[in-house]
Amino acid sequence: KIKFTTAMALSDGKKTITAAAYICGIVAEYPRGKNGFGFDEIFELENGKTLAELTSEEKNEISARKKALELLKSKLG
């Protein structure tokens, strides 16, 4: 099993807020897909697809970066 984690912090010099999010998967038996870079071709999700086999829209929906950013934004208010 593998986990991709994104951590973010925002500070005004007096107060710092942080957020972290992740996606889980497994290492694929072989690289698959054309819509990715880095480890996308070997990061296999629970649905059996690698990140590189997803459309950009599908990747954005499950993105650890997006989840961490949304969590950070929710802490601002």
Biopython code that builds the backbone (N, CA, C, O; Angstrom):
import numpy as np
from Bio.PDB.StructureBuilder import StructureBuilder

atoms = [
    (1, "LYS", "N", (0.844, -1.181, 0.000)),
    (1, "LYS", "CA", (0.000, 0.000, 0.000)),
    (1, "LYS", "C", (0.887, 1.241, 0.000)),
    (1, "LYS", "O", (1.979, 1.261, 0.568)),
    (2, "ILE", "N", (0.370, 2.276, -0.662)),
    (2, "ILE", "CA", (1.092, 3.546, -0.713)),
    (2, "ILE", "C", (0.121, 4.681, -0.423)),
    (2, "ILE", "O", (-1.094, 4.540, -0.564)),
    (3, "LYS", "N", (0.684, 5.798, -0.019)),
    (3, "LYS", "CA", (-0.124, 6.964, 0.310)),
    (3, "LYS", "C", (0.607, 8.200, -0.206)),
    (3, "LYS", "O", (1.801, 8.376, 0.039)),
    (4, "PHE", "N", (-0.123, 9.048, -0.921)),
    (4, "PHE", "CA", (0.403, 10.334, -1.347)),
    (4, "PHE", "C", (-0.199, 11.391, -0.445)),
    (4, "PHE", "O", (-1.420, 11.523, -0.360)),
    (5, "THR", "N", (0.656, 12.144, 0.229)),
    (5, "THR", "CA", (0.204, 13.148, 1.182)),
    (5, "THR", "C", (0.604, 14.541, 0.712)),
    (5, "THR", "O", (1.717, 14.760, 0.233)),
    (6, "THR", "N", (-0.319, 15.465, 0.858)),
    (6, "THR", "CA", (-0.050, 16.874, 0.606)),
    (6, "THR", "C", (-0.248, 17.621, 1.913)),
    (6, "THR", "O", (-1.279, 17.474, 2.569)),
    (7, "ALA", "N", (0.731, 18.417, 2.287)),
    (7, "ALA", "CA", (0.630, 19.263, 3.474)),
    (7, "ALA", "C", (0.826, 20.712, 3.045)),
    (7, "ALA", "O", (1.699, 21.020, 2.233)),
    (8, "MET", "N", (0.010, 21.590, 3.599)),
    (8, "MET", "CA", (0.086, 23.017, 3.282)),
    (8, "MET", "C", (0.048, 23.835, 4.564)),
    (8, "MET", "O", (-0.548, 23.436, 5.565)),
    (9, "ALA", "N", (0.696, 24.978, 4.504)),
    (9, "ALA", "CA", (0.668, 25.901, 5.634)),
    (9, "ALA", "C", (0.537, 27.325, 5.098)),
    (9, "ALA", "O", (1.044, 27.656, 4.026)),
    (10, "LEU", "N", (-0.148, 28.142, 5.864)),
    (10, "LEU", "CA", (-0.325, 29.549, 5.511)),
    (10, "LEU", "C", (-0.088, 30.361, 6.775)),
    (10, "LEU", "O", (-0.677, 30.093, 7.822)),
    (11, "SER", "N", (0.786, 31.360, 6.661)),
    (11, "SER", "CA", (1.122, 32.148, 7.843)),
    (11, "SER", "C", (1.167, 33.632, 7.496)),
    (11, "SER", "O", (1.610, 34.029, 6.418)),
    (12, "ASP", "N", (0.696, 34.436, 8.444)),
    (12, "ASP", "CA", (0.820, 35.885, 8.295)),
    (12, "ASP", "C", (1.944, 36.414, 9.182)),
    (12, "ASP", "O", (2.077, 37.625, 9.358)),
    (13, "GLY", "N", (2.736, 35.533, 9.728)),
    (13, "GLY", "CA", (3.821, 35.914, 10.615)),
    (13, "GLY", "C", (3.432, 35.872, 12.081)),
    (13, "GLY", "O", (4.301, 35.861, 12.953)),
    (14, "LYS", "N", (2.144, 35.849, 12.359)),
    (14, "LYS", "CA", (1.653, 35.785, 13.729)),
    (14, "LYS", "C", (0.902, 34.480, 13.982)),
    (14, "LYS", "O", (1.029, 33.853, 15.033)),
    (15, "LYS", "N", (0.130, 34.103, 12.992)),
    (15, "LYS", "CA", (-0.682, 32.894, 13.114)),
    (15, "LYS", "C", (-0.415, 32.009, 11.899)),
    (15, "LYS", "O", (-0.299, 32.496, 10.774)),
    (16, "THR", "N", (-0.321, 30.727, 12.139)),
    (16, "THR", "CA", (-0.110, 29.763, 11.061)),
    (16, "THR", "C", (-1.235, 28.731, 11.099)),
    (16, "THR", "O", (-1.585, 28.204, 12.155)),
    (17, "ILE", "N", (-1.792, 28.458, 9.918)),
    (17, "ILE", "CA", (-2.776, 27.385, 9.824)),
    (17, "ILE", "C", (-2.208, 26.315, 8.890)),
    (17, "ILE", "O", (-1.479, 26.620, 7.946)),
    (18, "THR", "N", (-2.550, 25.075, 9.167)),
    (18, "THR", "CA", (-2.032, 23.961, 8.385)),
    (18, "THR", "C", (-3.167, 23.032, 7.978)),
    (18, "THR", "O", (-4.237, 23.019, 8.586)),
    (19, "ALA", "N", (-2.905, 22.269, 6.951)),
    (19, "ALA", "CA", (-3.860, 21.261, 6.496)),
    (19, "ALA", "C", (-3.082, 20.165, 5.779)),
    (19, "ALA", "O", (-2.047, 20.419, 5.162)),
    (20, "ALA", "N", (-3.596, 18.949, 5.871)),
    (20, "ALA", "CA", (-2.992, 17.824, 5.166)),
    (20, "ALA", "C", (-4.101, 16.922, 4.649)),
    (20, "ALA", "O", (-5.154, 16.791, 5.274)),
    (21, "ALA", "N", (-3.856, 16.307, 3.507)),
    (21, "ALA", "CA", (-4.808, 15.366, 2.920)),
    (21, "ALA", "C", (-4.013, 14.318, 2.154)),
    (21, "ALA", "O", (-2.844, 14.527, 1.829)),
    (22, "TYR", "N", (-4.651, 13.198, 1.870)),
    (22, "TYR", "CA", (-3.929, 12.130, 1.179)),
    (22, "TYR", "C", (-4.871, 11.292, 0.324)),
    (22, "TYR", "O", (-6.091, 11.321, 0.485)),
    (23, "ILE", "N", (-4.260, 10.546, -0.589)),
    (23, "ILE", "CA", (-4.955, 9.503, -1.328)),
    (23, "ILE", "C", (-4.148, 8.222, -1.147)),
    (23, "ILE", "O", (-2.924, 8.260, -1.017)),
    (24, "CYS", "N", (-4.837, 7.102, -1.139)),
    (24, "CYS", "CA", (-4.194, 5.806, -0.941)),
    (24, "CYS", "C", (-4.306, 4.952, -2.195)),
    (24, "CYS", "O", (-5.210, 5.133, -3.009)),
    (25, "GLY", "N", (-3.389, 4.038, -2.332)),
    (25, "GLY", "CA", (-3.411, 3.117, -3.454)),
    (25, "GLY", "C", (-2.396, 2.017, -3.254)),
    (25, "GLY", "O", (-1.970, 1.729, -2.135)),
    (26, "ILE", "N", (-2.017, 1.410, -4.362)),
    (26, "ILE", "CA", (-0.971, 0.392, -4.364)),
    (26, "ILE", "C", (-0.035, 0.677, -5.530)),
    (26, "ILE", "O", (-0.370, 1.455, -6.424)),
    (27, "VAL", "N", (1.126, 0.056, -5.522)),
    (27, "VAL", "CA", (2.045, 0.178, -6.643)),
    (27, "VAL", "C", (1.580, -0.793, -7.727)),
    (27, "VAL", "O", (1.471, -1.995, -7.485)),
    (28, "ALA", "N", (1.310, -0.274, -8.912)),
    (28, "ALA", "CA", (0.846, -1.096, -10.029)),
    (28, "ALA", "C", (1.944, -2.068, -10.460)),
    (28, "ALA", "O", (3.133, -1.808, -10.273)),
    (29, "GLU", "N", (1.525, -3.181, -11.034)),
    (29, "GLU", "CA", (2.489, -4.182, -11.507)),
    (29, "GLU", "C", (3.351, -3.646, -12.635)),
    (29, "GLU", "O", (4.508, -4.040, -12.777)),
    (30, "TYR", "N", (2.788, -2.739, -13.446)),
    (30, "TYR", "CA", (3.542, -2.126, -14.535)),
    (30, "TYR", "C", (2.919, -0.757, -14.827)),
    (30, "TYR", "O", (1.740, -0.550, -14.542)),
    (31, "PRO", "N", (3.679, 0.166, -15.383)),
    (31, "PRO", "CA", (3.150, 1.503, -15.674)),
    (31, "PRO", "C", (2.001, 1.444, -16.678)),
    (31, "PRO", "O", (2.049, 0.701, -17.658)),
    (32, "ARG", "N", (0.957, 2.252, -16.409)),
    (32, "ARG", "CA", (-0.196, 2.308, -17.306)),
    (32, "ARG", "C", (-0.722, 3.735, -17.375)),
    (32, "ARG", "O", (-0.728, 4.461, -16.381)),
    (33, "GLY", "N", (-1.164, 4.120, -18.567)),
    (33, "GLY", "CA", (-1.806, 5.411, -18.743)),
    (33, "GLY", "C", (-0.915, 6.443, -19.393)),
    (33, "GLY", "O", (0.311, 6.331, -19.389)),
    (34, "LYS", "N", (-1.555, 7.444, -19.950)),
    (34, "LYS", "CA", (-0.840, 8.504, -20.678)),
    (34, "LYS", "C", (-1.102, 9.893, -20.095)),
    (34, "LYS", "O", (-0.463, 10.859, -20.511)),
    (35, "ASN", "N", (-2.032, 10.012, -19.137)),
    (35, "ASN", "CA", (-2.428, 11.321, -18.623)),
    (35, "ASN", "C", (-1.792, 11.567, -17.266)),
    (35, "ASN", "O", (-2.475, 11.628, -16.243)),
    (36, "GLY", "N", (-0.483, 11.705, -17.273)),
    (36, "GLY", "CA", (0.160, 11.933, -15.987)),
    (36, "GLY", "C", (1.649, 12.179, -16.124)),
    (36, "GLY", "O", (2.191, 12.256, -17.227)),
    (37, "PHE", "N", (2.287, 12.297, -14.992)),
    (37, "PHE", "CA", (3.730, 12.497, -14.932)),
    (37, "PHE", "C", (4.210, 11.942, -13.598)),
    (37, "PHE", "O", (3.404, 11.614, -12.728)),
    (38, "GLY", "N", (5.500, 11.840, -13.446)),
    (38, "GLY", "CA", (6.049, 11.347, -12.177)),
    (38, "GLY", "C", (5.574, 9.942, -11.889)),
    (38, "GLY", "O", (5.779, 9.029, -12.689)),
    (39, "PHE", "N", (4.942, 9.770, -10.749)),
    (39, "PHE", "CA", (4.512, 8.440, -10.304)),
    (39, "PHE", "C", (3.099, 8.073, -10.755)),
    (39, "PHE", "O", (2.626, 6.986, -10.422)),
    (40, "ASP", "N", (2.410, 8.937, -11.499)),
    (40, "ASP", "CA", (1.014, 8.699, -11.881)),
    (40, "ASP", "C", (0.801, 7.355, -12.580)),
    (40, "ASP", "O", (-0.233, 6.716, -12.383)),
    (41, "GLU", "N", (1.755, 6.925, -13.385)),
    (41, "GLU", "CA", (1.604, 5.688, -14.149)),
    (41, "GLU", "C", (1.680, 4.434, -13.287)),
    (41, "GLU", "O", (1.272, 3.358, -13.726)),
    (42, "ILE", "N", (2.199, 4.558, -12.063)),
    (42, "ILE", "CA", (2.312, 3.371, -11.196)),
    (42, "ILE", "C", (1.481, 3.482, -9.921)),
    (42, "ILE", "O", (1.453, 2.546, -9.122)),
    (43, "PHE", "N", (0.808, 4.607, -9.720)),
    (43, "PHE", "CA", (-0.032, 4.786, -8.533)),
    (43, "PHE", "C", (-1.429, 4.280, -8.866)),
    (43, "PHE", "O", (-2.213, 4.978, -9.509)),
    (44, "GLU", "N", (-1.737, 3.060, -8.424)),
    (44, "GLU", "CA", (-3.016, 2.428, -8.740)),
    (44, "GLU", "C", (-4.006, 2.641, -7.603)),
    (44, "GLU", "O", (-3.711, 2.375, -6.438)),
    (45, "LEU", "N", (-5.176, 3.123, -7.966)),
    (45, "LEU", "CA", (-6.239, 3.392, -7.000)),
    (45, "LEU", "C", (-7.049, 2.129, -6.714)),
    (45, "LEU", "O", (-6.869, 1.104, -7.371)),
    (46, "GLU", "N", (-7.935, 2.213, -5.734)),
    (46, "GLU", "CA", (-8.773, 1.073, -5.373)),
    (46, "GLU", "C", (-9.665, 0.618, -6.520)),
    (46, "GLU", "O", (-10.069, -0.544, -6.559)),
    (47, "ASN", "N", (-9.980, 1.512, -7.456)),
    (47, "ASN", "CA", (-10.842, 1.150, -8.586)),
    (47, "ASN", "C", (-10.081, 0.411, -9.689)),
    (47, "ASN", "O", (-10.664, 0.054, -10.712)),
    (48, "GLY", "N", (-8.777, 0.181, -9.484)),
    (48, "GLY", "CA", (-7.968, -0.556, -10.449)),
    (48, "GLY", "C", (-7.305, 0.293, -11.505)),
    (48, "GLY", "O", (-6.522, -0.224, -12.303)),
    (49, "LYS", "N", (-7.596, 1.593, -11.537)),
    (49, "LYS", "CA", (-6.969, 2.491, -12.505)),
    (49, "LYS", "C", (-5.774, 3.187, -11.875)),
    (49, "LYS", "O", (-5.755, 3.456, -10.675)),
    (50, "THR", "N", (-4.779, 3.472, -12.704)),
    (50, "THR", "CA", (-3.681, 4.313, -12.232)),
    (50, "THR", "C", (-4.104, 5.768, -12.381)),
    (50, "THR", "O", (-5.048, 6.084, -13.105)),
    (51, "LEU", "N", (-3.392, 6.648, -11.686)),
    (51, "LEU", "CA", (-3.690, 8.077, -11.820)),
    (51, "LEU", "C", (-3.551, 8.527, -13.269)),
    (51, "LEU", "O", (-4.285, 9.409, -13.714)),
    (52, "ALA", "N", (-2.617, 7.932, -14.010)),
    (52, "ALA", "CA", (-2.390, 8.309, -15.404)),
    (52, "ALA", "C", (-3.492, 7.814, -16.336)),
    (52, "ALA", "O", (-3.564, 8.246, -17.487)),
    (53, "GLU", "N", (-4.344, 6.922, -15.861)),
    (53, "GLU", "CA", (-5.469, 6.439, -16.667)),
    (53, "GLU", "C", (-6.734, 7.270, -16.456)),
    (53, "GLU", "O", (-7.728, 7.074, -17.156)),
    (54, "LEU", "N", (-6.703, 8.184, -15.509)),
    (54, "LEU", "CA", (-7.859, 9.036, -15.234)),
    (54, "LEU", "C", (-7.844, 10.253, -16.140)),
    (54, "LEU", "O", (-6.793, 10.672, -16.625)),
    (55, "THR", "N", (-9.028, 10.815, -16.361)),
    (55, "THR", "CA", (-9.090, 12.096, -17.063)),
    (55, "THR", "C", (-8.604, 13.181, -16.097)),
    (55, "THR", "O", (-8.507, 12.950, -14.892)),
    (56, "SER", "N", (-8.311, 14.329, -16.621)),
    (56, "SER", "CA", (-7.901, 15.447, -15.762)),
    (56, "SER", "C", (-8.984, 15.783, -14.756)),
    (56, "SER", "O", (-8.690, 16.101, -13.603)),
    (57, "GLU", "N", (-10.236, 15.714, -15.187)),
    (57, "GLU", "CA", (-11.355, 16.016, -14.294)),
    (57, "GLU", "C", (-11.437, 14.993, -13.159)),
    (57, "GLU", "O", (-11.658, 15.359, -12.005)),
    (58, "GLU", "N", (-11.258, 13.713, -13.488)),
    (58, "GLU", "CA", (-11.294, 12.665, -12.466)),
    (58, "GLU", "C", (-10.155, 12.841, -11.466)),
    (58, "GLU", "O", (-10.350, 12.693, -10.260)),
    (59, "LYS", "N", (-8.967, 13.158, -11.972)),
    (59, "LYS", "CA", (-7.812, 13.370, -11.088)),
    (59, "LYS", "C", (-8.053, 14.548, -10.152)),
    (59, "LYS", "O", (-7.724, 14.481, -8.968)),
    (60, "ASN", "N", (-8.626, 15.622, -10.679)),
    (60, "ASN", "CA", (-8.876, 16.807, -9.857)),
    (60, "ASN", "C", (-9.883, 16.524, -8.754)),
    (60, "ASN", "O", (-9.786, 17.107, -7.674)),
    (61, "GLU", "N", (-10.841, 15.650, -8.996)),
    (61, "GLU", "CA", (-11.848, 15.329, -7.989)),
    (61, "GLU", "C", (-11.263, 14.606, -6.774)),
    (61, "GLU", "O", (-11.746, 14.789, -5.657)),
    (62, "ILE", "N", (-10.236, 13.795, -6.981)),
    (62, "ILE", "CA", (-9.662, 13.019, -5.874)),
    (62, "ILE", "C", (-8.339, 13.583, -5.387)),
    (62, "ILE", "O", (-7.730, 13.027, -4.474)),
    (63, "SER", "N", (-7.893, 14.661, -5.972)),
    (63, "SER", "CA", (-6.578, 15.236, -5.697)),
    (63, "SER", "C", (-6.337, 15.533, -4.216)),
    (63, "SER", "O", (-7.136, 16.209, -3.568)),
    (64, "ALA", "N", (-5.228, 15.019, -3.697)),
    (64, "ALA", "CA", (-4.841, 15.334, -2.319)),
    (64, "ALA", "C", (-4.538, 16.824, -2.189)),
    (64, "ALA", "O", (-4.808, 17.429, -1.151)),
    (65, "ARG", "N", (-3.988, 17.401, -3.225)),
    (65, "ARG", "CA", (-3.702, 18.840, -3.203)),
    (65, "ARG", "C", (-4.999, 19.633, -3.072)),
    (65, "ARG", "O", (-5.088, 20.565, -2.272)),
    (66, "LYS", "N", (-6.006, 19.256, -3.865)),
    (66, "LYS", "CA", (-7.292, 19.950, -3.806)),
    (66, "LYS", "C", (-7.919, 19.799, -2.421)),
    (66, "LYS", "O", (-8.422, 20.773, -1.859)),
    (67, "LYS", "N", (-7.892, 18.596, -1.874)),
    (67, "LYS", "CA", (-8.479, 18.347, -0.552)),
    (67, "LYS", "C", (-7.776, 19.174, 0.519)),
    (67, "LYS", "O", (-8.428, 19.756, 1.386)),
    (68, "ALA", "N", (-6.447, 19.227, 0.461)),
    (68, "ALA", "CA", (-5.696, 20.003, 1.458)),
    (68, "ALA", "C", (-5.982, 21.493, 1.315)),
    (68, "ALA", "O", (-6.124, 22.197, 2.315)),
    (69, "LEU", "N", (-6.066, 21.971, 0.094)),
    (69, "LEU", "CA", (-6.361, 23.385, -0.131)),
    (69, "LEU", "C", (-7.760, 23.739, 0.370)),
    (69, "LEU", "O", (-7.948, 24.781, 0.996)),
    (70, "GLU", "N", (-8.742, 22.878, 0.097)),
    (70, "GLU", "CA", (-10.100, 23.133, 0.588)),
    (70, "GLU", "C", (-10.138, 23.145, 2.112)),
    (70, "GLU", "O", (-10.835, 23.967, 2.709)),
    (71, "LEU", "N", (-9.402, 22.250, 2.738)),
    (71, "LEU", "CA", (-9.346, 22.223, 4.198)),
    (71, "LEU", "C", (-8.686, 23.494, 4.740)),
    (71, "LEU", "O", (-9.155, 24.074, 5.719)),
    (72, "LEU", "N", (-7.604, 23.917, 4.102)),
    (72, "LEU", "CA", (-6.926, 25.148, 4.503)),
    (72, "LEU", "C", (-7.866, 26.338, 4.363)),
    (72, "LEU", "O", (-7.947, 27.177, 5.260)),
    (73, "LYS", "N", (-8.575, 26.413, 3.244)),
    (73, "LYS", "CA", (-9.530, 27.518, 3.023)),
    (73, "LYS", "C", (-10.644, 27.507, 4.075)),
    (73, "LYS", "O", (-11.083, 28.568, 4.518)),
    (74, "SER", "N", (-11.098, 26.328, 4.473)),
    (74, "SER", "CA", (-12.165, 26.255, 5.465)),
    (74, "SER", "C", (-11.691, 26.756, 6.838)),
    (74, "SER", "O", (-12.498, 27.212, 7.648)),
    (75, "LYS", "N", (-10.403, 26.669, 7.087)),
    (75, "LYS", "CA", (-9.853, 27.147, 8.363)),
    (75, "LYS", "C", (-9.641, 28.648, 8.386)),
    (75, "LYS", "O", (-9.419, 29.225, 9.450)),
    (76, "LEU", "N", (-9.706, 29.289, 7.230)),
    (76, "LEU", "CA", (-9.535, 30.739, 7.150)),
    (76, "LEU", "C", (-10.735, 31.491, 7.668)),
    (76, "LEU", "O", (-10.598, 32.576, 8.233)),
    (77, "GLY", "N", (-11.928, 30.915, 7.477)),
    (77, "GLY", "CA", (-13.165, 31.599, 7.835)),
    (77, "GLY", "C", (-13.481, 31.445, 9.244)),
    (77, "GLY", "O", (-14.496, 31.964, 9.709)),
]
sb = StructureBuilder()
sb.init_structure("model")
sb.init_model(0)
sb.init_chain("A")
sb.init_seg("    ")
for serial, (resi, resn, name, xyz) in enumerate(atoms, 1):
    if name == "N":
        sb.init_residue(resn, " ", resi, " ")
    sb.init_atom(name, np.array(xyz, "f"), 0.0, 1.0, " ", f" {name:<3s}", serial, name[0])
structure = sb.get_structure()
